[in-house]
Amino acid sequence: MTDTLRPFTRGPAAATTRRATAARSVRPARVLVVFGKEWDRGAFAPQLAAGEIELAFEGFDLFRFPGNARLLAFDAWRFVDRVCATYAGRVDAVLSNNEQFGALLAAVIAQRLGLPGNDPRAVVLAHHKLACREAQRRVAADAVPRFAALGFALDDPRARDARALQAAVAASDLAWPLFVKPIKATFSVLARRVDSARALAQHLRFGPFERRIIRRLVQPYADIAVQVAPGLADAAGMLLETPIAGHQVNVDGYVFRGDVRIVGMTDALMYPNEANGAQHFLRFAYPSRIASDVRARIERLTRLLLAELGFAHGFFNAEFFVRPDGRVHYIEVNPRLASQLADLYRWVDGRDVYRMLVALARGRDPETVERLAPAAGAAASFVWRKFDGTAADRLPTRADLDWLAREHPDARLMLYAKRGAALAREYKWLGSHRYAVMNLCAEDEPRLRERYEAICNRFGWPAAY
């Protein structure tokens, strides 16, 4: 691996902009994106086109072949060493919106390069669902369900033995039914309600290759965690919790010099009824409809938790349950921007979240980023899923996509079609197949629903608003 600077991505107007900025002795900020998300490239486009930034990307797609094959031999510390040797003194900012381990790697790289970033220990603790639950209990015990670690990892034979699982649950002083989830995971992987030891054993029964993938998915995180926050439970273990139901709210914000600032709150609406032991996201709606007093409780709980974790710099996405009586319960906090939702805040509030993201990564106050003119009164991120073990019945044709670009030019569509082993694994791990996500806005909610249903009709997709 050579030590020369890798080419940076520039926008189409970069040559003209470079001539203009040269006269002012200002160059574009060089930003290193670690394990980029599918939403990143489009969201960074306005800054690239304006010549404000140049981008370099390091990492690979964790969930698509052939990129994900690199996971089997991936070494987190070797990656950090190589990236730091390549970019030392040559970048102005390091960032990542990747939940699996990109955010943690970005924090470590930024720290080593002397650039603004979060404390890696805070990122480790936020990612570690058991450690995060313990932090929640310390600051607000009444906002946390009863919980315990299972006691052995997913690749331990006891995780497939109903008798061993029953004994572990009895020792934890919990009772069925339980909500179970990995101590370290993303996208609600393997998170669901189970009613018995036999059902849990079935849920955790994997073939040798799947067990290896699960271990490799958490190993980069574990290799860093043992150095920056030693003594944590095995990241490949499971967390057991008393089930809680309620209306789910997402909180997006950031911390600048220890000051917690809320960007917005979205309502997470679910598909009707449980499927395969879990609720599944149907859409994220903005603005949230929650009452002002509930919003205040959520903000208070968010601030308490972030302070307890030592989270002093960076974007975050926190999740809460709001009970019918107004009580609020923690779900989790993710130490990165929810990139899927950035459009919603831009459209409704004029919050230029990706410019704010770059500003924060450069150590600048995101509040100094100029607001845009709001373009809508309502926005949502819609999710299409299958639940019957099969692939999407229909995907948009080229003609459909041309129609979408012409009739709904602001819509942002992501397709996640899978087949074969990848499809079967998604059903096993997530309980559904998410085949598409679309961000959309309108002047009000009735018009938003009208646009959504028109697109569903054109694509032949269910309109489960």
Sine and cosine of phi, psi and omega as CSV:
sin_phi,cos_phi,sin_psi,cos_psi,sin_omega,cos_omega
0.00,0.00,0.83,-0.56,-0.01,-1.00
-0.99,0.17,0.35,-0.94,-0.06,-1.00
-1.00,-0.08,0.09,1.00,-0.03,-1.00
-0.98,0.20,0.44,-0.90,-0.04,-1.00
-0.91,0.41,0.75,-0.66,0.05,-1.00
-0.96,0.27,0.51,-0.86,0.01,-1.00
-0.86,0.51,0.65,-0.76,0.05,-1.00
-0.99,-0.15,0.55,-0.83,0.06,-1.00
-0.96,0.27,0.78,-0.63,0.05,-1.00
-0.88,-0.48,0.43,-0.90,0.01,-1.00
-0.97,0.24,0.20,-0.98,-0.05,-1.00
-0.90,0.44,-0.39,0.92,0.00,-1.00
-0.99,-0.13,0.27,0.96,-0.15,-0.99
-0.89,0.47,-0.65,0.76,-0.06,-1.00
-0.89,0.45,-0.72,0.69,0.03,-1.00
-0.89,0.45,-0.68,0.73,-0.03,-1.00
-0.91,0.42,-0.61,0.79,0.00,-1.00
-0.89,0.46,-0.62,0.78,0.03,-1.00
-0.91,0.42,-0.64,0.77,-0.01,-1.00
-0.93,0.36,-0.67,0.74,-0.05,-1.00
-0.96,0.26,-0.44,0.90,0.00,-1.00
-0.87,0.49,-0.60,0.80,0.00,-1.00
-0.90,0.44,-0.44,0.90,0.00,-1.00
-0.99,-0.15,0.08,1.00,-0.04,-1.00
0.83,0.55,0.62,0.79,0.02,-1.00
-0.86,-0.52,0.77,-0.64,0.05,-1.00
-0.93,-0.37,0.38,-0.92,0.05,-1.00
-0.88,0.48,0.54,-0.84,0.08,-1.00
-0.94,0.34,0.72,-0.69,0.04,-1.00
-1.00,-0.08,0.88,-0.48,-0.13,-0.99
-0.88,-0.47,0.81,-0.59,0.07,-1.00
-0.99,-0.12,0.85,-0.52,0.03,-1.00
-0.97,-0.23,0.85,-0.53,-0.06,-1.00
-0.98,-0.20,0.85,-0.53,-0.03,-1.00
0.77,0.64,0.92,0.39,-0.04,-1.00
-0.87,0.49,0.46,-0.89,0.05,-1.00
-0.99,-0.12,0.29,-0.96,-0.04,-1.00
-0.90,0.43,-0.41,0.91,-0.01,-1.00
-0.99,0.15,-0.27,0.96,-0.18,-0.98
-0.91,0.42,-0.76,0.65,-0.15,-0.99
-0.87,0.49,-0.70,0.71,0.03,-1.00
-0.92,0.39,-0.60,0.80,-0.04,-1.00
-0.95,0.30,-0.49,0.87,0.05,-1.00
-0.99,0.16,-0.22,0.98,-0.14,-0.99
-0.82,0.58,-0.69,0.72,0.00,-1.00
-0.87,0.49,-0.61,0.79,0.02,-1.00
-0.95,0.32,-0.58,0.81,0.07,-1.00
-0.91,0.41,-0.71,0.70,-0.03,-1.00
-0.90,0.44,-0.54,0.84,0.00,-1.00
-0.99,0.14,-0.05,1.00,-0.02,-1.00
0.95,0.31,0.35,0.94,-0.02,-1.00
-0.99,0.16,-0.50,0.87,-0.06,-1.00
-0.67,-0.74,0.37,-0.93,0.26,-0.97
-0.82,-0.57,0.62,-0.78,-0.11,-0.99
-0.91,-0.42,0.63,-0.78,0.23,-0.97
-0.82,-0.57,0.64,-0.77,-0.03,-1.00
-0.90,-0.45,0.70,-0.72,0.12,-0.99
-0.76,-0.65,0.68,-0.73,-0.02,-1.00
0.83,-0.56,-0.15,-0.99,-0.04,-1.00
-0.49,-0.87,0.20,-0.98,-0.02,-1.00
-0.98,0.21,0.89,-0.45,-0.07,-1.00
-0.96,0.27,-0.31,0.95,-0.16,-0.99
-0.85,-0.52,0.19,0.98,0.04,-1.00
-0.72,-0.69,0.67,-0.75,0.08,-1.00
-0.98,0.19,0.62,-0.78,0.16,0.99
-1.00,-0.05,-0.09,1.00,-0.06,-1.00
-0.83,0.55,-0.66,0.75,-0.08,-1.00
-0.93,0.36,-0.25,0.97,0.07,-1.00
-0.91,0.42,-0.42,0.91,0.01,-1.00
-0.93,0.38,-0.32,0.95,-0.01,-1.00
-0.88,0.48,-0.54,0.84,-0.09,-1.00
-0.90,0.44,-0.42,0.91,0.00,-1.00
-0.87,-0.49,0.21,0.98,-0.10,-0.99
-0.95,0.30,0.73,-0.68,0.05,-1.00
-0.86,-0.50,0.90,-0.44,-0.12,-0.99
-0.89,0.45,-0.71,0.70,-0.05,-1.00
-0.94,0.34,-0.58,0.82,0.07,-1.00
-0.91,0.42,-0.63,0.78,0.07,-1.00
-0.87,0.49,-0.74,0.68,0.01,-1.00
-0.86,0.51,-0.72,0.69,-0.01,-1.00
-0.86,0.51,-0.72,0.69,-0.04,-1.00
-0.92,0.40,-0.71,0.70,-0.03,-1.00
-0.90,0.44,-0.67,0.74,0.00,-1.00
-0.91,0.41,-0.62,0.78,0.03,-1.00
-0.91,0.41,-0.58,0.82,-0.04,-1.00
-0.96,0.28,-0.63,0.78,-0.19,-0.98
-0.93,-0.37,0.03,1.00,-0.02,-1.00
-0.83,0.55,0.81,-0.59,0.01,-1.00
0.97,0.26,0.09,1.00,-0.13,-0.99
-0.84,-0.54,0.00,1.00,0.07,-1.00
-0.76,-0.65,0.43,-0.90,0.00,-1.00
-0.98,-0.19,-0.28,0.96,-0.08,-1.00
-0.37,-0.93,0.51,-0.86,0.09,-1.00
-0.78,-0.63,0.73,-0.68,0.00,-1.00
-0.50,-0.87,0.28,-0.96,0.08,-1.00
-0.36,-0.93,0.66,-0.75,0.14,-0.99
-0.96,-0.27,0.21,0.98,-0.07,-1.00
-1.00,0.10,0.80,-0.59,-0.10,-1.00
-0.98,0.19,-0.56,0.83,-0.17,-0.99
-0.88,0.47,-0.86,0.51,0.14,-0.99
-0.44,-0.90,0.07,1.00,0.02,-1.00
-0.89,0.46,-0.69,0.72,-0.01,-1.00
-0.88,0.47,-0.62,0.79,0.01,-1.00
-0.94,0.35,-0.70,0.71,0.03,-1.00
-0.87,0.49,-0.65,0.76,0.02,-1.00
-0.88,0.47,-0.64,0.76,0.02,-1.00
-0.90,0.43,-0.66,0.75,0.01,-1.00
-0.92,0.40,-0.70,0.72,-0.01,-1.00
-0.90,0.43,-0.71,0.70,0.02,-1.00
-0.86,0.51,-0.68,0.73,0.01,-1.00
-0.88,0.47,-0.70,0.71,-0.03,-1.00
-0.93,0.37,-0.55,0.83,-0.01,-1.00
-1.00,0.09,-0.03,1.00,-0.01,-1.00
0.95,0.30,0.46,0.89,0.00,-1.00
-0.97,-0.24,0.34,-0.94,0.03,-1.00
-0.86,0.52,0.63,-0.78,0.01,-1.00
0.00,-1.00,0.17,-0.99,0.01,-1.00
-0.98,0.18,0.36,-0.93,0.12,-0.99
-0.92,0.38,0.85,-0.53,0.00,-1.00
-0.81,0.58,-0.54,0.84,0.01,-1.00
-0.89,0.46,-0.65,0.76,0.03,-1.00
-0.89,0.45,-0.62,0.79,0.02,-1.00
-0.92,0.39,-0.68,0.73,0.04,-1.00
-0.85,0.53,-0.73,0.68,-0.05,-1.00
-0.92,0.40,-0.62,0.79,0.04,-1.00
-0.91,0.42,-0.65,0.76,0.01,-1.00
-0.92,0.39,-0.56,0.83,-0.13,-0.99
-0.99,0.14,0.97,-0.23,-0.19,-0.98
-0.90,0.44,-0.51,0.86,0.06,-1.00
-0.95,0.33,-0.75,0.66,0.03,-1.00
-0.88,0.48,-0.61,0.79,0.01,-1.00
-0.93,0.37,-0.64,0.76,0.08,-1.00
-0.87,0.50,-0.66,0.75,0.01,-1.00
-0.89,0.45,-0.63,0.77,0.06,-1.00
-0.91,0.42,-0.65,0.76,0.04,-1.00
-0.88,0.48,-0.68,0.74,-0.02,-1.00
-0.91,0.42,-0.56,0.83,0.01,-1.00
-0.92,0.40,-0.56,0.83,-0.09,-1.00
-0.99,-0.12,-0.41,0.91,-0.05,-1.00
-0.34,-0.94,0.97,0.26,-0.10,-1.00
-0.86,0.51,-0.50,0.87,-0.03,-1.00
-0.97,0.25,-0.10,1.00,0.00,-1.00
-0.96,-0.29,0.31,0.95,-0.09,-1.00
-0.76,-0.65,0.72,-0.70,0.08,-1.00
-0.95,0.31,0.27,-0.96,0.15,-0.99
-0.91,0.40,0.63,-0.77,-0.08,-1.00
-0.46,-0.89,0.29,-0.96,0.07,-1.00
-0.29,-0.96,0.43,-0.90,0.11,-0.99
-0.98,0.21,0.53,-0.84,0.01,-1.00
-0.90,0.43,-0.60,0.80,0.04,-1.00
0.94,-0.33,-0.24,0.97,0.10,-0.99
-0.50,-0.87,0.37,-0.93,-0.15,-0.99
-0.98,0.18,0.23,-0.97,-0.02,-1.00
-0.89,0.45,-0.49,0.87,-0.01,-1.00
-1.00,-0.04,0.15,0.99,0.11,-0.99
-0.99,0.15,0.72,-0.69,0.01,-1.00
-0.82,0.57,-0.46,0.89,0.00,-1.00
-0.91,0.42,-0.38,0.92,0.02,-1.00
-0.93,0.36,-0.19,0.98,0.02,-1.00
-0.93,-0.38,0.16,0.99,-0.07,-1.00
-0.94,-0.35,0.93,-0.37,-0.07,-1.00
-0.86,0.51,-0.61,0.79,-0.01,-1.00
-0.92,0.40,-0.67,0.74,0.02,-1.00
-0.91,0.42,-0.62,0.78,0.02,-1.00
-0.92,0.38,-0.64,0.77,0.03,-1.00
-0.89,0.46,-0.66,0.76,0.02,-1.00
-0.91,0.41,-0.64,0.77,0.00,-1.00
-0.91,0.42,-0.65,0.76,0.01,-1.00
-0.93,0.37,-0.67,0.75,0.03,-1.00
-0.87,0.49,-0.65,0.76,0.01,-1.00
-0.92,0.38,-0.43,0.90,-0.01,-1.00
-0.99,0.17,-0.16,0.99,-0.04,-1.00
0.92,0.40,0.40,0.92,0.12,-0.99
-0.97,-0.24,0.19,-0.98,-0.02,-1.00
-0.67,-0.74,0.44,-0.90,0.05,-1.00
-0.94,0.34,0.50,-0.87,-0.06,1.00
-0.97,0.25,0.32,-0.95,0.00,-1.00
-0.74,-0.67,0.45,-0.89,0.20,-0.98
-0.98,-0.20,0.80,-0.60,-0.06,-1.00
-0.88,-0.48,0.56,-0.83,0.06,-1.00
-0.39,-0.92,0.46,-0.89,0.03,-1.00
-0.90,0.43,0.51,-0.86,0.07,-1.00
-0.90,0.43,-0.55,0.84,0.08,-1.00
-0.71,-0.70,0.90,-0.44,0.02,-1.00
-0.29,-0.96,-0.01,-1.00,0.06,-1.00
-0.56,-0.83,0.26,-0.96,0.02,-1.00
0.84,0.54,0.49,0.87,0.01,-1.00
0.86,0.52,0.47,0.88,0.01,-1.00
-0.86,0.51,0.79,-0.61,0.07,-1.00
0.88,0.47,0.27,0.96,0.02,-1.00
-1.00,-0.05,0.85,-0.52,0.02,-1.00
-0.20,-0.98,0.19,-0.98,0.06,-1.00
-1.00,0.06,0.68,-0.73,0.08,-1.00
-0.76,-0.65,0.55,-0.83,-0.12,-0.99
-0.96,-0.26,-0.13,0.99,-0.05,-1.00
-0.32,-0.95,0.23,-0.97,0.05,-1.00
-0.89,0.45,-0.61,0.79,0.02,-1.00
-0.89,0.46,-0.67,0.74,0.01,-1.00
-0.92,0.40,-0.61,0.79,0.02,-1.00
-0.92,0.38,-0.65,0.76,0.04,-1.00
-0.87,0.50,-0.65,0.76,0.03,-1.00
-0.91,0.41,-0.65,0.76,0.00,-1.00
-0.88,0.47,-0.58,0.81,-0.08,-1.00
-0.99,-0.14,0.25,0.97,0.00,-1.00
-1.00,0.02,0.92,-0.40,-0.02,-1.00
-0.78,-0.62,0.43,-0.90,0.15,-0.99
-0.96,0.26,0.21,-0.98,-0.04,-1.00
-0.83,0.55,-0.65,0.76,-0.02,-1.00
-0.92,0.40,-0.67,0.74,0.02,-1.00
-0.90,0.43,-0.64,0.77,0.02,-1.00
-0.89,0.46,-0.59,0.81,0.04,-1.00
-0.92,0.39,-0.67,0.75,0.03,-1.00
-0.87,0.49,-0.71,0.70,-0.02,-1.00
-0.87,0.50,-0.71,0.71,0.02,-1.00
-0.90,0.44,-0.66,0.75,-0.02,-1.00
-0.93,0.36,-0.49,0.87,0.04,-1.00
-0.91,0.42,-0.55,0.84,-0.02,-1.00
-0.99,-0.13,-0.24,0.97,-0.11,-0.99
-0.88,0.47,-0.68,0.73,0.03,-1.00
-0.85,0.53,-0.68,0.73,0.07,-1.00
-0.88,0.47,-0.73,0.68,-0.05,-1.00
-0.89,0.46,-0.62,0.78,-0.02,-1.00
-0.90,0.43,-0.57,0.82,0.04,-1.00
-0.98,0.19,-0.67,0.74,-0.06,-1.00
-0.85,0.52,-0.64,0.77,-0.05,-1.00
-0.91,0.42,-0.38,0.93,0.02,-1.00
-1.00,0.03,-0.63,0.77,-0.13,-0.99
-0.99,-0.16,-0.34,0.94,0.03,-1.00
-0.55,-0.83,0.92,0.39,-0.08,-1.00
-0.90,0.44,0.44,-0.90,0.09,-1.00
0.99,-0.12,0.02,1.00,0.00,-1.00
-0.98,0.22,0.42,-0.91,0.07,-1.00
-0.89,0.45,0.42,-0.91,-0.01,-1.00
-0.79,0.61,0.82,-0.57,-0.03,-1.00
-0.91,0.40,-0.29,0.96,0.03,-1.00
-1.00,-0.01,0.20,0.98,0.04,-1.00
-1.00,0.06,-0.03,-1.00,-0.01,-1.00
-0.87,-0.50,0.52,-0.86,0.06,-1.00
-0.95,-0.30,0.74,-0.68,0.04,-1.00
-0.96,-0.28,0.70,-0.71,-0.03,-1.00
-0.62,-0.78,0.48,-0.88,0.18,-0.98
-0.94,0.35,0.81,-0.59,-0.06,-1.00
-0.88,0.48,0.62,-0.79,0.08,-1.00
-0.77,-0.64,0.67,-0.74,0.05,-1.00
-0.88,-0.47,0.42,-0.91,0.03,-1.00
0.24,-0.97,-0.04,-1.00,0.06,-1.00
-0.99,0.14,0.79,-0.62,-0.07,-1.00
-1.00,-0.04,0.69,-0.72,0.02,-1.00
-0.81,-0.58,0.71,-0.70,0.09,-1.00
-0.98,-0.21,0.69,-0.72,0.04,-1.00
-0.89,-0.45,0.85,-0.53,0.04,-1.00
-0.92,-0.39,0.68,-0.73,0.00,-1.00
-0.15,-0.99,-0.26,-0.97,0.00,-1.00
-0.46,-0.89,0.26,-0.97,0.07,-1.00
-0.86,-0.51,0.80,-0.60,0.04,-1.00
-0.83,-0.56,0.89,-0.46,-0.03,-1.00
0.77,0.64,0.67,0.74,0.05,-1.00
0.99,0.12,-0.08,1.00,-0.03,-1.00
-1.00,-0.06,0.90,-0.44,-0.01,-1.00
-0.99,0.13,0.80,-0.60,-0.02,-1.00
-0.78,-0.63,0.75,-0.66,-0.03,-1.00
-1.00,-0.03,0.79,-0.61,0.09,-1.00
-1.00,0.08,-0.70,0.71,0.00,-1.00
-0.02,-1.00,0.20,-0.98,0.05,-1.00
-0.80,-0.60,0.71,-0.70,0.03,-1.00
-0.90,-0.45,0.53,-0.85,0.12,-0.99
-1.00,0.04,0.78,-0.62,0.05,-1.00
-0.99,-0.12,0.96,-0.28,0.00,-1.00
-1.00,-0.08,0.65,-0.76,-0.12,-0.99
-0.96,-0.29,0.39,-0.92,0.20,-0.98
-0.88,0.48,0.54,-0.84,-0.01,-1.00
-0.87,0.49,0.68,-0.74,0.10,-0.99
0.93,0.38,0.35,-0.94,0.09,-1.00
-0.96,0.27,0.51,-0.86,0.12,-0.99
-0.72,-0.69,0.84,-0.55,-0.01,-1.00
0.82,0.57,0.64,0.77,0.11,-0.99
0.99,0.13,0.14,0.99,-0.07,-1.00
-0.56,-0.83,0.40,-0.92,0.20,-0.98
-0.99,0.12,0.50,-0.87,-0.06,-1.00
-0.76,-0.65,0.72,-0.69,-0.05,-1.00
-0.88,0.47,0.76,-0.65,0.10,-0.99
-0.98,-0.19,-0.72,0.69,0.07,-1.00
-0.33,-0.94,0.40,-0.92,0.13,-0.99
-0.93,-0.37,0.88,-0.48,-0.14,-0.99
-0.94,-0.34,0.68,-0.74,0.03,-1.00
-0.70,-0.72,0.68,-0.73,0.06,1.00
-0.97,0.25,0.36,-0.93,0.07,-1.00
-0.94,0.35,0.48,-0.88,0.03,-1.00
-0.99,-0.14,0.08,1.00,-0.06,-1.00
-0.92,0.40,0.48,-0.88,-0.05,-1.00
-0.93,0.36,0.40,-0.92,-0.07,-1.00
-0.89,0.45,-0.58,0.81,0.00,-1.00
-0.94,0.34,-0.58,0.82,0.07,-1.00
-0.93,0.37,-0.66,0.75,0.05,-1.00
-0.85,0.53,-0.68,0.74,0.00,-1.00
-0.90,0.45,-0.64,0.77,0.03,-1.00
-0.91,0.42,-0.65,0.76,0.01,-1.00
-0.89,0.45,-0.69,0.72,0.02,-1.00
-0.87,0.48,-0.68,0.74,0.00,-1.00
-0.89,0.46,-0.72,0.69,0.00,-1.00
-0.90,0.44,-0.60,0.80,0.03,-1.00
-0.89,0.46,-0.74,0.67,-0.02,-1.00
-0.89,0.45,-0.67,0.74,0.00,-1.00
-0.88,0.48,-0.71,0.71,-0.06,-1.00
-0.93,0.37,-0.72,0.69,-0.02,-1.00
-0.88,0.48,-0.64,0.77,0.04,-1.00
-0.90,0.44,-0.66,0.75,-0.01,-1.00
-0.91,0.42,-0.55,0.83,0.02,-1.00
-0.98,0.21,-0.22,0.98,-0.10,-1.00
0.97,0.23,0.43,0.90,-0.05,-1.00
-0.99,0.14,0.98,-0.22,-0.16,-0.99
-0.90,-0.44,-0.09,1.00,-0.05,-1.00
-0.36,-0.93,0.83,-0.56,0.09,-1.00
0.74,-0.67,0.27,-0.96,0.09,-1.00
-0.98,0.19,0.43,-0.90,0.05,-1.00
-0.57,-0.82,0.33,-0.94,0.11,-0.99
-0.71,-0.70,0.91,-0.42,-0.01,-1.00
-0.94,-0.34,0.52,-0.85,-0.05,-1.00
-0.82,-0.57,0.64,-0.76,-0.04,-1.00
-0.66,-0.75,0.47,-0.88,0.24,-0.97
-0.98,-0.18,0.71,-0.70,0.13,-0.99
-0.94,-0.35,0.89,-0.46,-0.03,-1.00
-0.97,0.22,0.33,-0.94,0.01,-1.00
-0.83,0.56,-0.49,0.87,0.00,-1.00
-1.00,0.06,0.09,1.00,0.05,-1.00
1.00,-0.08,-0.14,0.99,0.06,-1.00
-0.91,0.41,0.53,-0.85,-0.06,-1.00
-0.88,-0.47,0.70,-0.71,0.02,-1.00
-0.81,-0.59,0.67,-0.75,0.11,-0.99
-0.90,0.43,0.59,-0.80,0.29,-0.96
-0.96,-0.29,-0.90,0.44,0.02,-1.00
-0.19,-0.98,0.15,-0.99,0.13,-0.99
-0.78,-0.63,0.71,-0.70,0.00,-1.00
-0.95,-0.32,0.79,-0.61,-0.11,-0.99
-1.00,0.10,0.81,0.59,0.02,-1.00
-0.25,-0.97,0.28,-0.96,0.08,-1.00
-0.92,0.40,0.66,-0.75,0.18,-0.98
-0.99,0.16,1.00,0.06,-0.15,-0.99
-0.87,0.50,-0.49,0.87,0.01,-1.00
-0.88,0.47,-0.44,0.90,-0.11,-0.99
-0.98,-0.18,-0.04,1.00,-0.07,-1.00
-0.87,0.50,-0.62,0.78,0.01,-1.00
-0.83,0.55,-0.62,0.78,-0.10,-0.99
-0.88,0.47,-0.68,0.74,-0.02,-1.00
-0.95,0.30,-0.52,0.86,0.04,-1.00
-0.94,0.35,-0.71,0.70,-0.06,-1.00
-0.92,0.40,-0.71,0.71,-0.14,-0.99
-1.00,0.07,-0.65,0.76,-0.11,-0.99
-0.94,-0.35,-0.14,0.99,-0.07,-1.00
0.96,0.28,0.31,0.95,0.03,-1.00
-0.98,0.18,0.91,-0.42,-0.03,-1.00
-1.00,0.08,0.98,0.21,-0.24,-0.97
-0.89,0.46,-0.62,0.78,-0.03,-1.00
-0.95,0.31,-0.52,0.86,0.14,-0.99
-0.93,0.36,-0.60,0.80,0.08,-1.00
-0.89,0.45,-0.63,0.78,0.03,-1.00
-0.87,0.49,-0.72,0.70,0.02,-1.00
-0.92,0.40,-0.67,0.74,0.02,-1.00
-0.85,0.53,-0.72,0.69,-0.01,-1.00
-0.90,0.43,-0.65,0.76,0.02,-1.00
-0.91,0.42,-0.37,0.93,0.06,-1.00
-1.00,-0.05,0.03,1.00,0.01,-1.00
1.00,0.09,0.28,0.96,-0.02,-1.00
-0.97,-0.24,0.44,-0.90,-0.03,-1.00
-0.94,0.33,0.89,-0.45,0.00,-1.00
-0.87,0.49,-0.36,0.93,0.02,-1.00
-0.93,0.37,-0.26,0.96,0.04,-1.00
-0.98,0.18,-0.18,0.98,0.04,-1.00
-0.94,0.34,0.79,-0.62,-0.05,-1.00
-0.91,0.41,0.69,-0.73,0.05,-1.00
-0.98,0.21,0.54,-0.84,0.07,-1.00
-1.00,-0.01,0.23,-0.97,0.08,-1.00
-0.95,0.31,0.80,-0.60,0.05,-1.00
-0.84,0.54,0.60,-0.80,-0.07,-1.00
-0.92,-0.39,-0.10,1.00,-0.10,-0.99
-0.37,-0.93,0.25,-0.97,0.09,-1.00
-0.96,-0.26,-0.23,0.97,0.00,-1.00
-0.51,-0.86,0.55,-0.83,0.01,-1.00
-0.48,-0.88,0.39,-0.92,0.02,-1.00
-0.42,-0.91,0.42,-0.91,0.15,-0.99
-0.94,-0.35,0.93,-0.36,-0.09,-1.00
-1.00,-0.07,0.62,-0.78,-0.02,-1.00
-0.83,-0.56,0.78,-0.62,0.07,-1.00
-0.96,-0.28,0.71,-0.70,-0.07,-1.00
-0.67,-0.74,0.38,-0.92,0.23,-0.97
-0.90,-0.43,0.47,-0.88,-0.04,-1.00
-0.80,-0.60,0.00,1.00,-0.16,-0.99
-0.98,-0.22,0.23,0.97,0.03,-1.00
1.00,0.05,-0.01,1.00,-0.04,-1.00
-0.95,-0.32,0.21,-0.98,0.04,-1.00
-0.98,0.20,0.11,-0.99,0.04,-1.00
-0.84,0.54,0.68,-0.73,0.00,-1.00
-0.92,0.40,-0.53,0.85,-0.04,-1.00
-0.44,-0.90,0.67,-0.75,0.12,-0.99
-0.91,-0.41,0.47,-0.88,-0.05,-1.00
-0.89,0.45,0.65,-0.76,0.07,-1.00
-0.99,0.13,0.09,-1.00,0.08,-1.00
-0.86,0.50,-0.63,0.78,0.03,-1.00
-0.91,0.42,-0.61,0.79,0.05,-1.00
-0.89,0.46,-0.69,0.72,-0.03,-1.00
-0.92,0.38,-0.60,0.80,0.08,-1.00
-0.89,0.45,-0.66,0.75,0.05,-1.00
-0.88,0.48,-0.69,0.72,0.00,-1.00
-0.87,0.49,-0.70,0.71,0.00,-1.00
-0.90,0.43,-0.53,0.85,-0.02,-1.00
-0.99,0.15,-0.70,0.71,-0.11,-0.99
-1.00,0.02,-0.46,0.89,-0.04,-1.00
-0.68,-0.73,0.92,0.40,-0.14,-0.99
-0.90,0.44,-0.33,0.94,0.00,-1.00
-1.00,0.05,-0.21,0.98,-0.03,-1.00
-0.91,0.41,0.64,-0.77,0.06,-1.00
-0.88,-0.48,0.90,-0.44,-0.10,-1.00
-0.92,-0.39,0.72,-0.69,0.13,-0.99
-0.85,-0.53,0.74,-0.68,0.02,-1.00
-0.94,-0.34,0.65,-0.76,-0.06,-1.00
-0.74,-0.67,0.68,0.73,-0.07,-1.00
-0.89,0.46,0.67,-0.74,0.05,-1.00
-0.68,-0.73,0.43,-0.90,0.08,-1.00
-0.58,-0.81,0.21,-0.98,0.11,-0.99
0.89,0.46,-0.67,-0.75,-0.08,-1.00
-0.89,0.46,-0.60,0.80,0.00,-1.00
-0.90,0.43,-0.63,0.78,0.03,-1.00
-0.92,0.39,-0.71,0.70,0.00,-1.00
-0.88,0.48,-0.64,0.77,0.01,-1.00
-0.91,0.40,-0.63,0.78,0.01,-1.00
-0.90,0.44,-0.68,0.74,0.05,-1.00
-0.89,0.46,-0.65,0.76,-0.01,-1.00
-0.91,0.41,-0.70,0.72,-0.11,-0.99
-0.99,0.13,-0.56,0.83,-0.12,-0.99
-0.91,-0.41,-0.31,0.95,0.00,-1.00
0.99,0.12,-0.02,1.00,0.06,-1.00
-0.37,-0.93,0.16,-0.99,0.09,-1.00
-0.90,-0.43,0.93,-0.36,0.07,-1.00
-1.00,0.08,0.94,-0.34,-0.08,-1.00
-0.96,-0.26,-0.18,0.98,0.04,-1.00
-0.33,-0.95,0.50,-0.87,0.13,-0.99
-0.70,-0.71,0.68,-0.73,0.05,-1.00
-0.69,-0.72,0.76,-0.66,0.15,-0.99
-0.99,-0.10,0.70,-0.71,-0.13,-0.99
-0.50,-0.87,0.49,-0.87,0.01,-1.00
-0.66,-0.75,0.23,-0.97,0.03,-1.00
-0.29,-0.96,0.12,-0.99,-0.04,-1.00
-0.92,0.38,-0.46,0.89,0.04,-1.00
-0.41,-0.91,0.09,-1.00,-0.08,-1.00
-0.92,0.39,-0.65,0.76,0.06,-1.00
-0.84,0.53,-0.67,0.74,0.02,-1.00
-0.94,0.35,-0.57,0.82,0.05,-1.00
-0.88,0.48,-0.72,0.69,0.02,-1.00
-0.90,0.44,-0.62,0.78,0.03,-1.00
-0.87,0.49,-0.70,0.71,0.02,-1.00
-0.91,0.42,-0.69,0.72,0.02,-1.00
-0.85,0.52,-0.73,0.69,-0.05,-1.00
-0.93,0.36,-0.52,0.85,0.06,-1.00
-0.91,0.41,-0.64,0.77,0.02,-1.00
-0.93,0.37,-0.68,0.74,0.05,-1.00
-0.86,0.52,-0.67,0.74,-0.01,-1.00
-0.89,0.45,-0.68,0.73,0.00,-1.00
-0.91,0.41,-0.67,0.74,-0.06,-1.00
-0.99,0.13,-0.20,0.98,-0.07,-1.00
0.96,0.29,0.54,0.84,-0.02,-1.00
-0.96,-0.28,0.45,-0.89,0.04,-1.00
-0.92,0.40,0.61,-0.79,0.01,-1.00
-0.96,-0.29,0.95,0.31,-0.07,-1.00
-1.00,0.03,0.88,0.48,-0.08,-1.00
-0.90,0.44,0.00,0.00,0.00,0.00
